[in-house]
């Protein structure tokens, strides 16, 4: 292992006992400090299950129901339900009762043994970046706002499995001595993820994914973008096995957790680097197959190598696709006609477009320190495609969808440019429209990101 390798912390629970903990690489590459089981990592989307558990407490206390329309709760969610912030509520009602003293929802320079943040260039070498600034009081807090350690997540998994098995067997919604409530509903499949009628159960619960083995894991993470089809896990098993799992990805951090309720087992993997593939997911699946003693295990070394190659090729392919679709010599307006401030419909996100030395530039949220040059693509559409290495050095999430890097300007009834369409979310194929406004400022409310040095506002994901 190179002396420039960021860290990975791994923990395994089996039959209610911690049987394996190991740490690789460095939590701080420059200082050559290794992680341990108490090292704090951002856990990204693993935060969702804690948020679901918090809502479970509110339901149990009849402060809301699972069917309460969100419009009846917002915008005064804090006042009407708990009187506390999200982070304070989780700390008081879940983290402290479970003894999770290495799980936090805020940034503090006083916190010790914290993993530094890195992203991998196309050759695998790490770039040190600011730690993500998502925390309590920030818009994405409930989805990706927690930081934790392997030790704490194993404790959390242990308590969750015990309480879930108890509530299922007794057909109740609470367990004596446990802060975890409403687990039958939280762990019940709510959104079917199965691709075919013959496929065994695969569904999204509340902050978790159910997969009955044999079946594919990691299907909502990054790795499905880098392989033709996710491998079938547990294909050598003689009996089906239910796995409860999730992955997390945030700029600079990757995480995975897999629970096996029948054997009271869990696998936790935390990484302080966004690698070229989702290494935390592959590691978690590899260890899981060893725990279930599957005689027909997948070749995860080959999957890791192949997905790295495919991931790097996607960046090359995006440039090729843009070139193939280019309509040469199409007319465009005077560059100054595209200038202005463009806002989404709720006015909480802004794109600024301006002309500087006869070139067009874009930034988000008034942050001109993170600007992107717009290059004419065709007609009123401009491209801002980056290479992977440019993306990494800017601290951006490595999006490999070609349309993400195109801005399509449109005109109003007067023939003047009055909006731009950005396809930044694949679940909204038509893209989001940002209207050009004058004299309007974004609405005040939860900040999208807290201050974190040169953190890029496009950096965070789930």
Secondary structure in CASP SS format (residue, H / E / C, confidence):
PFRMAT SS
TARGET T0000
AUTHOR 0000-0000-0000
METHOD secondary structure of the structure
MODEL  1
X C 1.00
X C 1.00
X C 1.00
X C 1.00
X C 1.00
X E 1.00
X C 1.00
X E 1.00
X E 1.00
X E 1.00
X E 1.00
X E 1.00
X E 1.00
X E 1.00
X C 1.00
X C 1.00
X E 1.00
X E 1.00
X E 1.00
X E 1.00
X E 1.00
X E 1.00
X E 1.00
X E 1.00
X C 1.00
X E 1.00
X C 1.00
X E 1.00
X C 1.00
X C 1.00
X C 1.00
X C 1.00
X E 1.00
X C 1.00
X C 1.00
X C 1.00
X C 1.00
X C 1.00
X C 1.00
X E 1.00
X E 1.00
X E 1.00
X C 1.00
X H 1.00
X H 1.00
X H 1.00
X H 1.00
X H 1.00
X H 1.00
X H 1.00
X H 1.00
X H 1.00
X H 1.00
X H 1.00
X H 1.00
X H 1.00
X H 1.00
X H 1.00
X H 1.00
X H 1.00
X C 1.00
X C 1.00
X C 1.00
X C 1.00
X C 1.00
X C 1.00
X C 1.00
X C 1.00
X C 1.00
X H 1.00
X H 1.00
X H 1.00
X C 1.00
X C 1.00
X C 1.00
X C 1.00
X H 1.00
X H 1.00
X H 1.00
X H 1.00
X H 1.00
X H 1.00
X C 1.00
X C 1.00
X C 1.00
X H 1.00
X H 1.00
X H 1.00
X H 1.00
X H 1.00
X H 1.00
X H 1.00
X H 1.00
X H 1.00
X H 1.00
X H 1.00
X H 1.00
X H 1.00
X C 1.00
X C 1.00
X C 1.00
X C 1.00
X C 1.00
X E 1.00
X C 1.00
X C 1.00
X C 1.00
X C 1.00
X C 1.00
X C 1.00
X C 1.00
X C 1.00
X C 1.00
X E 1.00
X C 1.00
X C 1.00
X E 1.00
X E 1.00
X E 1.00
X E 1.00
X C 1.00
X C 1.00
X C 1.00
X C 1.00
X C 1.00
X E 1.00
X E 1.00
X E 1.00
X E 1.00
X C 1.00
X C 1.00
X C 1.00
X C 1.00
X C 1.00
X C 1.00
X C 1.00
X C 1.00
X E 1.00
X C 1.00
X C 1.00
X H 1.00
X H 1.00
X H 1.00
X H 1.00
X C 1.00
X C 1.00
X E 1.00
X E 1.00
X C 1.00
X H 1.00
X H 1.00
X H 1.00
X H 1.00
X H 1.00
X H 1.00
X H 1.00
X H 1.00
X H 1.00
X H 1.00
X H 1.00
X H 1.00
X H 1.00
X H 1.00
X H 1.00
X H 1.00
X H 1.00
X H 1.00
X H 1.00
X H 1.00
X H 1.00
X C 1.00
X C 1.00
X C 1.00
X C 1.00
X C 1.00
X C 1.00
X C 1.00
X C 1.00
X C 1.00
X C 1.00
X C 1.00
X C 1.00
X H 1.00
X H 1.00
X H 1.00
X H 1.00
X C 1.00
X C 1.00
X C 1.00
X C 1.00
X E 1.00
X E 1.00
X C 1.00
X C 1.00
X C 1.00
X C 1.00
X C 1.00
X C 1.00
X C 1.00
X C 1.00
X C 1.00
X E 1.00
X E 1.00
X E 1.00
X C 1.00
X C 1.00
X C 1.00
X C 1.00
X E 1.00
X E 1.00
X E 1.00
X E 1.00
X E 1.00
X C 1.00
X E 1.00
X E 1.00
X C 1.00
X C 1.00
X C 1.00
X C 1.00
X C 1.00
X C 1.00
X H 1.00
X H 1.00
X H 1.00
X C 1.00
X C 1.00
X C 1.00
X C 1.00
X C 1.00
X C 1.00
X E 1.00
X E 1.00
X C 1.00
X C 1.00
X C 1.00
X C 1.00
X C 1.00
X C 1.00
X C 1.00
X E 1.00
X E 1.00
X E 1.00
X E 1.00
X E 1.00
X E 1.00
X E 1.00
X E 1.00
X E 1.00
X E 1.00
X C 1.00
X C 1.00
X E 1.00
X E 1.00
X E 1.00
X E 1.00
X E 1.00
X E 1.00
X E 1.00
X E 1.00
X H 1.00
X H 1.00
X H 1.00
X C 1.00
X E 1.00
X E 1.00
X E 1.00
X E 1.00
X E 1.00
X E 1.00
X E 1.00
X C 1.00
X E 1.00
X E 1.00
X C 1.00
X C 1.00
X C 1.00
X C 1.00
X H 1.00
X H 1.00
X H 1.00
X H 1.00
X H 1.00
X H 1.00
X H 1.00
X H 1.00
X H 1.00
X H 1.00
X H 1.00
X H 1.00
X H 1.00
X C 1.00
X C 1.00
X C 1.00
X C 1.00
X C 1.00
X C 1.00
X C 1.00
X C 1.00
X H 1.00
X H 1.00
X H 1.00
X H 1.00
X H 1.00
X H 1.00
X H 1.00
X H 1.00
X H 1.00
X H 1.00
X H 1.00
X H 1.00
X H 1.00
X H 1.00
X H 1.00
X H 1.00
X H 1.00
X H 1.00
X H 1.00
X H 1.00
X H 1.00
X H 1.00
X H 1.00
X H 1.00
X H 1.00
X H 1.00
X C 1.00
X C 1.00
X C 1.00
X C 1.00
X C 1.00
X C 1.00
X C 1.00
X C 1.00
X C 1.00
X H 1.00
X H 1.00
X H 1.00
X H 1.00
X C 1.00
X E 1.00
X E 1.00
X E 1.00
X E 1.00
X C 1.00
X C 1.00
X C 1.00
X C 1.00
X C 1.00
X C 1.00
X E 1.00
X E 1.00
X E 1.00
X E 1.00
X E 1.00
X E 1.00
X E 1.00
X C 1.00
X C 1.00
X E 1.00
X E 1.00
X E 1.00
X E 1.00
X E 1.00
X E 1.00
X C 1.00
X C 1.00
X C 1.00
X C 1.00
X C 1.00
X C 1.00
X C 1.00
X E 1.00
X E 1.00
X E 1.00
X E 1.00
X E 1.00
X E 1.00
X E 1.00
X C 1.00
X C 1.00
X E 1.00
X E 1.00
X E 1.00
X C 1.00
X C 1.00
X C 1.00
X C 1.00
X H 1.00
X H 1.00
X H 1.00
X H 1.00
X H 1.00
X H 1.00
X H 1.00
X C 1.00
X C 1.00
X C 1.00
X C 1.00
X C 1.00
X C 1.00
X C 1.00
X H 1.00
X H 1.00
X H 1.00
X H 1.00
X E 1.00
X E 1.00
X E 1.00
X E 1.00
X E 1.00
X E 1.00
X C 1.00
X C 1.00
X C 1.00
X C 1.00
X C 1.00
X E 1.00
X E 1.00
X E 1.00
X E 1.00
X E 1.00
X E 1.00
X C 1.00
X C 1.00
X C 1.00
X C 1.00
X C 1.00
X C 1.00
X C 1.00
X C 1.00
X C 1.00
X E 1.00
X E 1.00
X E 1.00
X E 1.00
X E 1.00
X E 1.00
X C 1.00
X C 1.00
X C 1.00
X C 1.00
X C 1.00
X C 1.00
X C 1.00
X C 1.00
X C 1.00
X E 1.00
X C 1.00
X C 1.00
X C 1.00
X C 1.00
X C 1.00
X C 1.00
X C 1.00
X C 1.00
X C 1.00
X C 1.00
X C 1.00
X C 1.00
X C 1.00
X C 1.00
X C 1.00
END
